[in-house]
Amino acid sequence: MRVCAVLLLMAGMSAAAVAEDYRAAKPGELLQVRLEQLHPTQAVVGYDQIFYKLGRFVKEPNKLFDEYCEGNGQGESSKVPKGASLHQPDSFSCQGAVGSRSSEMKTVVVGPEGQLYLTDGHHTFTTLWEQGQGGAQLQMWVRVTDNFSDSSDMASFWQRMQAERKVWLKDGQGQAITPEQIPAQLGFASLGNDPYRALVYFTREVAYDKPRSGEVAPEFLEFYWGNWLRQRLSLQDYALDEQGSYRDAVAAAAQLMVAQEPDAALGDSGFTPRQLGGYSSVDRKELSKMASKKLGYMIQYKAAR
C-alpha cells in the first residue's frame, strides 16, 4: 500500500490533506480524507443495511477489509494477516491500487470554503464509522465529481446541489426537510433511519440492480425506489425484527417493483424503472439467498445490540 500511495502521488492524485480546504480539487481527482471531514447530503440512512454489514463482519471478519478496499476502488482484499488494521493500510493488501476501479469509489462535491459533501457512500462510510476498527478518523479515498466552491453562499450552493440532484431532502418518514436540517457528520448519532431505504437495499439483485457496464447510476437511486414504495407498502404489516416476516416484506416490495412499466415514470422521481435498474421479474433464487444470509446477519446483529 505504501508503494501504491507513492504511485498515486506521482500520478497527480491528492494525498491526505495537510489543510482541510479543497477549493483547488478538480472533478475526477482522488482525495484521501478522514471520515469526519465528510458532510452528508442526506439526513437518513437505512439502519438495517448497516446492521447487516456489521453483523457480517462479526461472523466473517475479512469482509470488513473487503468493504474498505472496495470503497477505495481497489476491488476486494487479497491478503489480510492476523492483526491487520484499517488504520494501517500497509498491514494488509487489496486486489488493486487505489482508484483502479474508480467507478466504484464514493463521491464528493466540493462546497464553500473547500468543504467536502458526500453524495454517494453514506452507508459504507457510516458502517466503517460505527465499526470498532474504523471510527471518525479512519482515512478513506473519495472521488470528486464537481467543484461548487465558487458558490456565493450556502443557499446558492444548495440550490446548485438540488438542480444537479445531488442532495436528498426528505426525512425518515418521507417528509420534506431543508438543507439546514441535514446533519454535519456521518454515524448513527447524526443520521436518522429510513426503513424503506433499507428495504430497497435488500431487493438488490432481486428486483433491481445498479448498472454494471460503465453507465452511471442516479444519485440516491435507492431513495427513489423507497419513497415510491412508501406510498404502496405498509411496513407496519410486518415484524421487521423477525427474519421470516422481513423476508415477506422484501418479497412484497420486489413484486411491486417489477410490476411497473419499465419506461413509465416512477412516481414523482423523475426517473423510470429502467433508469433505476428495475428488473422485469423477481429473481427468486436471489430472494432466497438474500433471506437466508443478509437478513440472517442483520436480524442477529439487531437482536444483540
Summary of the structure (lengths in Angstrom):
residues: 305
radius of gyration: 19.2
end to end distance: 34.4
largest distance: 56.3
contacts: 967
relative contact order: 0.15
helix: 40%
strand: 14%
